[in-house]
Amino acid sequence: MSSRSASPAPQGVLAKLQQYDTPTVCNVIELFAVRPQTDGYMDGRIRACFPEMGPICGYAATATFRSALKPSGSVAYGTLSQQVTRFEEVDSPPIVVIQDLDEPTKAATFGEVMAATYKSFGVSGLITSGAARDLDQVRAVAFPCFADGVICSHGYPKFIDFMVPVHVGGLAVYPGDFLHADQNGVTNIPPEILSEVADVCEEFCAAEAVVLDYCAAGDVTADGYAAALKELGARIGALRRRVRRDPATT
């Protein structure tokens, strides 16, 4: 069954979303009130391997993986070449999301070869509950990655399944979910608001600039700061009233 979304976001929307950091995206999602404010994002175990590479976004191409057990008998596992043929099942660009099934993680989930392969197939980045390795080489490939640590060996690496629901960083991720990630973490964006989030991010940042610009200007006063905060609150409140979906959600 195809995992493509019913209405994939135009490339212009994706490009605009990459201009904003993930906390801003999370702030904006909250305005829509489509889910509780404690849902929809990965926890602190999942960290950017290369924080300097900036935000990425795309559609989840999921997989499960393990490396602790030596293969035995005639059991067949998935391969990297099989995985890349499955990317067409989600909208573009894909983000590879891998759940490491070993507990605890025994060896690295990815390294230089996987990073180079994924980038050549148009993948935006990699997110895994497992570990990284070959960090210097992957940085040279300029491929954004997120992981739960670093381990020097690859053990007995094998893919178990592709395009299945996975659990990474406390978040359930389904094939085709839209993800936004940077050095602050990883969130999904609900499909019903995906086309609107980028434009609201622009307005949200303009509202925050009222206070930020006041602080940066110097010669601040308590009264002036209070006035800037009031203006910020008024702008955010207006945004919330305009985009809010379900008042009972929060």
C-alpha positions in Angstrom: 0.0 0.0 0.0 1.3 3.4 -0.9 2.4 5.7 1.9 2.1 8.9 -0.1 0.1 11.7 1.5 -3.1 12.7 -0.2 -1.9 16.3 -0.7 1.9 16.5 -0.7 3.3 20.0 0.1 4.5 22.0 -2.9 8.3 22.3 -3.1 8.0 26.0 -2.4 6.4 25.2 1.0 9.3 22.7 1.8 11.9 25.3 0.9 10.2 27.9 3.1 10.0 25.5 6.0 13.7 24.9 5.9 14.2 28.6 6.6 12.9 28.2 10.1 14.2 26.3 13.1 12.3 23.4 14.6 11.4 25.2 17.8 9.6 27.8 15.8 7.8 25.1 13.8 6.7 23.6 17.1 5.5 26.9 18.5 3.4 27.4 15.4 1.9 23.9 15.5 0.7 24.7 19.0 -1.3 27.7 17.6 -3.4 25.4 15.5 -4.4 23.3 18.6 -4.6 20.1 16.5 -2.8 18.0 19.3 -1.6 18.3 22.9 1.5 20.4 23.3 3.4 17.4 24.7 2.8 15.3 21.5 4.4 15.0 18.1 8.2 15.4 18.8 11.2 13.2 19.7 12.8 13.3 23.1 16.3 14.3 24.0 17.9 10.9 23.1 17.8 11.9 19.4 20.5 14.5 18.7 21.9 16.1 15.6 25.3 14.6 14.6 26.1 17.8 12.7 24.2 20.8 14.3 25.8 23.2 11.9 23.9 21.7 8.9 20.7 23.4 9.7 17.0 22.4 9.3 15.8 19.5 7.1 12.3 18.4 6.3 10.7 15.6 4.3 8.6 12.5 4.3 9.5 9.5 6.5 10.9 6.4 4.8 11.0 4.0 7.7 13.0 0.8 8.5 13.8 -1.5 11.4 17.4 -2.7 12.0 19.6 -4.7 14.3 23.3 -5.5 14.6 23.8 -7.6 17.8 23.0 -11.0 16.4 25.2 -13.0 14.0 23.1 -14.2 11.0 22.3 -17.9 11.0 20.7 -20.4 8.6 18.9 -19.2 5.5 17.1 -16.2 7.1 16.9 -13.4 4.6 17.1 -9.8 5.7 16.6 -6.5 3.8 19.5 -4.8 2.0 20.4 -1.2 1.3 19.8 -1.8 -2.4 16.3 -3.0 -1.6 15.7 -0.1 0.6 16.4 2.6 -2.0 13.8 1.0 -4.3 11.2 1.7 -1.6 11.7 5.4 -1.5 9.3 5.9 -4.3 6.5 4.8 -1.9 6.6 8.2 -0.1 6.5 11.7 -1.4 9.8 13.5 -2.1 12.1 14.3 -0.4 12.4 11.2 1.9 13.9 11.3 5.3 15.2 7.8 6.4 13.9 6.9 9.9 15.5 3.8 11.4 14.5 2.1 14.6 17.3 0.0 16.1 15.6 -3.0 17.6 18.6 -4.0 19.8 18.3 -3.0 23.5 20.8 -1.7 24.3 22.2 -0.6 20.9 25.1 -2.8 20.1 26.7 -1.2 17.0 26.4 1.7 14.6 23.3 1.9 12.4 25.0 3.9 9.7 28.3 5.3 8.4 29.9 6.8 5.3 28.6 4.4 2.7 24.9 4.6 3.8 25.1 8.4 4.0 26.6 8.7 0.5 24.0 6.3 -0.8 21.1 8.1 0.7 22.2 11.5 -0.4 22.7 10.3 -4.0 19.0 9.1 -4.0 17.8 12.5 -2.9 17.2 11.8 0.8 17.1 14.9 3.0 18.6 13.2 6.1 18.7 10.2 8.4 17.1 9.9 11.9 17.8 6.8 14.0 17.3 5.5 17.5 20.6 3.7 17.0 24.2 4.9 16.8 26.4 6.7 14.3 29.9 6.2 13.1 32.3 7.6 10.4 31.4 11.1 11.6 34.2 12.9 9.8 33.4 11.1 6.5 29.6 11.7 6.8 30.2 15.4 7.6 32.3 15.6 4.4 29.4 14.1 2.5 27.3 16.9 4.0 24.5 14.6 4.9 22.4 15.6 8.0 22.0 12.8 10.6 20.4 12.4 14.0 21.2 9.5 16.3 21.3 8.3 19.9 25.1 8.2 20.3 28.2 7.0 18.5 29.7 3.5 18.3 32.9 2.6 16.3 31.8 -0.8 15.0 29.0 -1.9 12.7 28.6 -5.3 14.4 26.3 -7.6 12.2 24.2 -4.9 10.5 20.9 -6.0 8.9 17.7 -4.4 8.0 14.6 -6.3 9.2 11.8 -4.5 7.5 11.0 -1.4 5.4 8.0 1.0 5.3 6.6 -0.1 8.7 5.6 2.0 11.7 8.7 2.6 13.9 9.3 4.1 17.4 12.2 6.5 17.6 13.0 8.9 20.4 9.6 8.2 22.0 7.7 9.1 18.8 5.7 6.8 16.6 6.6 7.4 13.0 4.6 6.1 10.1 5.8 5.9 6.5 5.0 9.2 4.8 4.8 11.3 8.0 6.2 14.8 7.4 9.2 15.6 9.7 11.1 18.8 10.4 14.4 18.5 12.3 17.5 20.6 13.3 20.0 20.8 16.2 17.1 21.3 18.6 15.3 18.1 17.8 12.7 16.4 15.5 9.0 17.0 15.2 6.3 15.9 12.8 3.9 18.3 11.2 0.2 17.1 11.0 -0.8 16.8 7.3 -3.9 18.9 7.8 -1.9 22.0 8.6 1.3 21.3 6.6 0.6 23.8 3.8 0.0 26.6 6.3 2.8 26.2 8.8 5.5 28.0 6.8 3.5 31.2 6.3 2.5 31.3 10.0 6.1 30.8 11.0 6.9 34.0 9.1 4.2 35.9 11.0 5.2 34.3 14.3 8.9 35.4 13.9 7.7 38.9 13.0 5.7 39.0 16.3 8.7 37.8 18.3 10.9 40.4 16.7 8.9 43.1 18.5 10.5 42.0 21.8 13.8 40.9 20.3 14.3 44.2 18.5 13.4 46.2 21.6 16.0 44.3 23.6 18.7 44.7 21.0 18.1 48.4 20.6 19.5 49.2 24.1 18.3 51.8 26.6 15.5 49.5 27.7 13.0 50.4 30.4 10.6 48.3 32.4 7.7 50.2 30.9 9.0 49.9 27.3 9.7 46.2 27.8 6.2 45.6 29.1 4.7 47.4 26.1 6.8 45.3 23.7 5.6 42.1 25.5 2.0 43.3 25.3 2.4 43.8 21.5 3.9 40.4 21.2 1.0 38.8 23.1 -1.5 40.7 21.0 0.0 39.5 17.7 0.4 35.9 18.9 -3.2 35.9 20.2 -4.5 37.2 16.8 -2.6 34.4 15.1 -3.9 31.8 17.4 -7.5 32.9 16.9 -7.1 32.9 13.2 -5.6 29.4 12.8 -7.0 27.5 15.8 -8.8 24.3 14.9 -10.1 22.7 18.0 -10.2 24.6 21.3 -10.8 21.3 23.2 -7.4 19.8 22.1 -5.2 21.7 24.5 
